[in-house]
């Protein structure tokens, strides 16, 4: 009896692992996406090549800042259908979206230019501290943001406000480093935002936020895993698992 229970438990764990792998998602850039990404770049008069962008840290920052300003200026803060989140054509034609939409758009642009990126789901309460389990609760405030791998390390790129995770001395910050700087009262941004304000302005105690790399949504309607979710949707079966990317999730450990 005991062996049978262990066997069933192992089968169940293997099933969960298989399910987890099958629903792995990623903001893949399609051929259509590339057409509209190039249209955006042409509109913004961006002519740099990936090699020229990565020639130095200074060139990287100049390019990142330019793309960020262009995206935040062009994509007005307005909700769009969830199932449009991964389509660049929609952004190009409608010019609207929230932080998660701008993050996906920037991720695809920076991917064209050979940057490594990781998407982050930030969550917090506006008046109290947040715990890890609060991500499962309704009413939690959330924000989507990205980090890019620069020549000096991982750097936050704001998606609602045009700020960068870089100190006045040129050192770059990930979300965890930002939290330390906020706790120490030592945050001095190199690029002061001119559009909106950083997400941590909305937190009662600016450092009391948590984040998860690789989680795109809790509702599962932004990205589609290949091929399972596409087949499900074609049959009229809605998504039922969160959108996540396994490779990025590993950055949490």
Long-range contacts (C-beta under 8 A, 24 or more apart in sequence): 19-241, 20-246, 21-246, 22-225, 22-228, 23-225, 23-228, 23-229, 23-241, 23-244, 24-225, 24-244, 24-245, 24-246, 25-216, 25-222, 25-223, 25-224, 25-225, 25-229, 25-243, 25-244, 25-245, 26-223, 26-245, 27-86, 27-104, 27-107, 27-108, 27-119, 27-216, 27-223, 28-86, 28-226, 29-88, 29-108, 29-111, 29-112, 32-87, 32-88, 32-89, 33-87, 33-88, 33-89, 33-108, 34-112, 35-89, 36-88, 36-89, 36-91, 36-92, 37-88, 37-108, 37-109, 37-112, 39-92, 40-70, 40-74, 40-88, 40-91, 40-92, 40-109, 41-109, 44-70, 46-70, 48-113, 50-112, 50-113, 50-114, 53-113, 53-114, 54-113, 54-114, 54-151, 56-151, 57-150, 57-151, 57-152, 57-170, 60-115, 60-150, 60-151, 61-150, 61-164, 61-166, 63-113, 64-110, 64-115, 64-148, 64-150, 64-155, 64-157, 64-164, 65-162, 65-164, 65-191, 67-106, 67-109, 67-110, 68-106, 68-157, 68-158, 68-162, 68-164, 69-162, 69-195, 71-102, 71-105, 71-106, 71-109, 72-102, 72-158, 72-159, 72-160, 72-161, 72-162, 72-195, 72-196, 73-195, 75-101, 75-102, 75-105, 77-160, 77-196, 82-217, 82-219, 82-221, 82-222, 83-221, 85-221, 85-222, 85-223, 86-222, 86-223, 86-224, 98-144, 98-160, 99-143, 99-144, 99-145, 99-159, 99-160, 99-199, 100-144, 100-159, 100-216, 100-217, 100-222, 102-159, 102-160, 103-144, 103-145, 103-146, 103-159, 104-216, 104-222, 106-146, 106-157, 106-159, 107-146, 110-146, 110-148, 115-148, 115-149, 115-150, 116-148, 116-149, 117-146, 117-147, 117-148, 117-149, 118-146, 118-147, 118-154, 118-213, 118-214, 118-248, 118-251, 119-144, 119-145, 119-146, 119-213, 119-214, 119-215, 119-216, 119-245, 119-248, 120-144, 120-145, 120-146, 120-147, 120-175, 120-211, 120-212, 120-213, 120-215, 121-211, 121-212, 121-215, 121-216, 121-217, 122-175, 122-199, 122-209, 122-210, 122-211, 123-209, 123-210, 123-211, 123-212, 124-199, 124-202, 124-203, 124-208, 124-209, 124-210, 125-203, 125-204, 126-202, 126-203, 126-204, 127-204, 128-204, 129-205, 129-208, 130-208, 130-209, 130-210, 131-210, 132-210, 134-210, 135-210, 135-212, 135-218, 141-202, 143-199, 144-216, 145-175, 145-199, 147-174, 147-175, 158-193, 158-198, 158-199, 160-196, 160-198, 160-199, 161-193, 161-195, 161-196, 161-197, 161-198, 161-199, 162-191, 162-193, 162-194, 162-195, 162-196, 163-189, 163-191, 163-192, 163-193, 163-198, 164-189, 164-190, 164-191, 166-190, 166-191, 175-211, 179-207, 179-209, 180-207, 182-206, 182-207, 183-207, 212-249, 212-252, 213-248, 213-249, 213-251, 213-252, 214-244, 214-245, 214-246, 214-247, 214-248, 214-249, 214-250, 214-251, 214-252, 215-242, 215-243, 215-244, 215-249, 216-242, 216-243, 216-244, 216-245, 217-242, 217-243, 218-242
